[in-house]
Amino acid sequence: MNTRMIYEPDEESLKYAAKVIRDGGLVVFPTETVYGLGADALSSDAAEKIYKAKGRPSDNPLIITLPSVADVEKYAYPPKSFYKLSEKFLPGPLTCVVRKKSIIPDTVSAGLPTVAVRVPSNPIAQKLCALSGVPVAAPSANLSGKPSVTSLKSAIEDMYGRVDVIIDGGESEIGLESTIVSLDGDKAVLLRPGGITIEMLKEVIPDIEIGSSVKEEFIGRPSAPGMKYRHYAPDAPVYLLDGSDASVYEWITAKAEELAAEGKKVGVLCCDEDTPLLALPGSVSLGPRGDDGVQAHRLFECLRSFKEVDVIYGRLPEDSGLGLAVLNRLLKAAGFQIIKL
């Protein structure tokens, strides 16, 4: 497939990309969270193209992206709790799983009676969705299972030749996919943490629950993206270490020496303060230990930076604020492989 690059998106080029979507094509576009892979959410054939381009399992539902909160009622039946959340957080990095209308094909919702809806704040995403005139199914623009795309370079790496258009939007602002909340009447459950933290959500819905899939391996039929399958993973296996600074430093240093003697290379994901680890070849820092915003922004590009390593070890991050989202992505990348020291 020939892929057209749009490096400076303006009205005319976005009209072209919108027409590609209406005509059943695929468009990679920036959002405030990560780059999305967009197609007409009213077309089963277009949705099938998304699954094929990503190599995505067909039981993994897609998010539909809309230009405004007012558009949600065209495609779904949002409960009162949706409007409470939308008043504070939308447009923004929040996705809500609500009961869908029949106009949304089962291919998009993976046969579920619900659909995940999102209204991005990124101006390019908003304009593209508005010009398209259809709901835009838009999972992250990465090959299935791999780290999500937060830069043009990564978008080209994963999707060039698989899609019709790639739109340059610079680096993603947040760097992690949207927060996903399931809303069923008065019940709200956090399915995937993101830029809207659980602490922020509780200010609006105090009794919101944290779904088991956030920290545990999910078994069953996923109701939203990012729940069931191994996600965000680089080519090498990832292991997370749970222990004190001293025990982590000692263990990784010894393991790196042991594997080097076997001709194997070790990748290490750590923080700026982890000086003994940063001294090892193949170490990458997520940023300051206390700055979960920087860690979230850097996470996927750091995971993508590990080239030609045989194994990757990382620190188990804190689970508050944006740290919960970073922890969730690392657990998925590691396939929940945790080494307790």
N, C-alpha and C positions, 0 to 999 in steps of 0.2 A: 504494500500500500504506500502511495506517495503521501507524505506528511507535509502540510504547509505550516511554516513557522510564522507567527505574528509576534514581532519583537517590541513594537510600540503600538499597543492596542488603542485605537480611536473609534469613533462612531462607525465609520465605514467598514473597518476590519471586523468589528464586533457584530455588525449586521451580517457580514459574510459568515462568521462562525455560527451565528444564530440560525441562519438558513441551513447550514450543514446539519445542525441538530434537528431542525424541522424535517429535513429530507432523510432522516434516519442515520446520520453519520455520528462519529465520535469526536469530541473536542476536549482536550485537556486544558483546564483553566485554573487560575489561582483563587484561593480563598484565604481568609485570615487564619485558618487552621493549617491545612495542607492543600496541595494541588488536588483537584477533583477530576474525574473522568466522566464527562457529561454526555448524555444521550436523552432522547425523547422518552419520558417516563410513561407516556400513553401508548407506546409501541412495544409490543412483545418482541418483535424482531430486533429493534434497537437495543433493548435490554439484553437480549441474547448476545449481541455484539460485545457488550461490556464484559459479560462472563467469559467470552472467548478471548478477548484482548488481554484480560488479567489472568486467565487461567483460574478463575474463581469458581468454587463449588456452587452449584445452582440452588442449594438450600440455604445460602447465606444472603439474607435480604438486602436490598439496596435502599439508600436514603434518597428521598426526592428533595430537590432544592428549589425554593420559590423566591420570587423577588420581594414579597411583602407578607406580613402576618395575615392580612385580609384575604390572601389567596388560599390559605390553608383550608377554609371551609368548602372550597370547590372540590377538594379531593379527599377530605376526611371529616370525621365527626369529633372535633376536639372538645374535651370536657372543660369545666370551669377552671380546673387547675392549670390547664394550658394557658389560659389568658392571664392568670396570676403570674406565671413564669415569663410569658412573652412581654408583659408590661415592663418587666425589669431587665430581661436579658436578650430580647430580640429587637432588631437584627443582632446576631452575635453567634458565638460558638456553642450553641445549644441545639440538640436534636431531640424531638419528642416522638415517642412511639404511641400512636393513637389509632382508633378504629378507622379503617379505610372505607371509601366509597367504591362502588363496583367499577367506576371509570378507570381505576388503577389496576392494570392486569396482574394476574397471579405471578407472572414471571418476575415482576419487580418486587413483589412482597414475599416471594418464595412460597406462595400458596397460603400464607397466613392471612387472617382477617384484619390485620393491622398494617400500618405503614409508618415508616420513620420520616418525619418532615423537618426541614431546616430552612432558616432564612439567614443567609450569610450577611455580614457587615462589609465585606470587601467590595469596593465600588465596581471593580471589573466583573466580579461574580454577579452582583446585583444587576448591572446593566445587561450582561449576557442573558441572564434568566428572563429579564423583562422583554428584551428584544426577541427571544425565542418564542414567547407566547404559549409555551407548554411547560409543564413541570419537568425539571431536568433531573433525571436519575444520575447521581454523582457520587460513587464511592471514591476512595482515594486512588490516585493515578499511579499505583505501583503494581508490579507483578504480584499475584496472590502469594501471601506468606512473607513477602520481603518488607523491609522498612518502608514506611510511607514516604511520599515525595514532598519535600519542602523547598526545593530550588529548581530552577530551569534545567540545570545540568542533570539532576536526577530524573526529571521528567523526560528528558531526551533519552537518557540511558535506558529507561524502562519502556517507554511508549513510542519512540520514533519508529515509524514503519508499521505500527499497529493501529494508529489512529489517523483521522483526517487532518486535524488541526492541533497545534500546541501553542498556547498563548503565554507569553512571558509576563510574569507579574512580580519578578524579583523573589526575595526570600519570604517565606511565610512568616507572618507576624508572631503567631503562637508556637507553631511547630508540632503540635499534637492534634489529632482529630477531635471533633466536637464531643462535648459531654452528651451522653445519651440517657434519657429518662423515660421510663415506661409509665404512661398515665392511663389508669383505668378507673373512672369515677373519681372517688376521693383518694384512691391508693396511688402512691408514687414510689417507683423503685429506680435507683441509680443502676444502670446496666453497664455504662462505660464512663469513667471519670475523664475530665478534660479541663479546658480553660475555665469553665464554670465549675468551681470546686463544690464538694459536698457541704462545706461550711456556708458557702454563698447560697446554695439551694435551701438549706435549712432555715435561712432567714425568711424565706417565702413559704416553704412547706416544712414546718418543724418536724413532722413525723415521717418524712421520707426515709425509706429503707435503702440499705446498700445491698445490692444483689450479690449472691454468692459467686457469680462469675467474675467479679472485680478482682478477687484475690485467690480464687480456687479454680481448678480445671473444670470446665463446663461439660456436662454430658447431657445430650438431648438435642432438641430442635431449637436453634437459635432464633430469638425474636428480634435481634438487631445485629448489625455488623460488629465484628471484633470479639464475639463471645465464645465461639466454639473452637475455631481452628488455631493452629500455631500461626502467629502473626509477627510481623515486624522483625523477622529473623534474618541476619546475614547468612552467608554461605557456611561459615563454621559454626559448630555447636556452641551454645552459650550456657554458662553456669554462674549462678549467683551465690555469693559467699555471705553467710550470716555469722558474724563474730566481731570481736573487738578489733580496734585498729591494729594492735600488736599481732594478734593471731592471724589477721588477714594478710598483713605485710609478710609475716614469716612464711605462711602457707604458699602464697603466690610466688614469692622469691624462690622457695625451694622447688616448687612445681615447674617454674620457668627454667631453672637450671637442669632439672631432671629431663624435661622434654627437649631442651636444647641438645643434650647429650645424645638424644635419639634422632637429631636432625629436624625437630619439629619447632614451629614458631608459635608463640603465645601472644594473644591480644589481651590487653587489660583496659577495662573501662573504669575510670576512677574520678576523683575530684581534685581541684587545685591543691588542696591541703595534703594530699596523699603523696608526699615527696618521695618516699622509698619506692612507690609503684611507678611514679613518673620517671624514675631513673632507669626503669627497665625498657628495653627496645619493644616497640609495639604497644606502648601505652598511649591512651587518649583521654583527655580530661573533659568531663561534662561541664565544668565550671566550678564556681565556689560551692562548697558543701551547703551553705545556708541559703543559696539563691535558687529556689526551685523553678523560677521563671526562666532563668538562663539554661538550666538543665533540660527543661521541657523543650526549649527552642533548639537546643543542640542535639538532642537525643538521636533522632533518625539519621542525621548527617554523620554523627559519630559512629553509629552502627554500620553505615554504608562505607565508612573509611577503612574498615578492616579488610585489607586485601591480602591474599596469600598467607593467611594464618590458619593453623590447624585447630585451635580452640580459643575461646574468649571467656575470660573471667571478669565478673563485675561485682561491685559492692551492692548490697541490698539497701535501697534508699529508704528514707523516712516515708511514712504513709499519711502525712497530713498536708493540707493545701494542695498545690499542684504536684507535690511529691507522691500523692496517691496515684495520680495519672501516670507519672514516670514509673512507679513501681508496677502498675498494671501492665504497661507496655513491655517492661523488662521481663516480667513473669511470663508473658505470652511469647516473647522472643526466645526465652530459655526453655519453653515447654515445661515450666514449673520445676525445673531442675535446680534445687537449692542444696548447697553443701553447708551443713551446720558445723561450725568450728568450736 
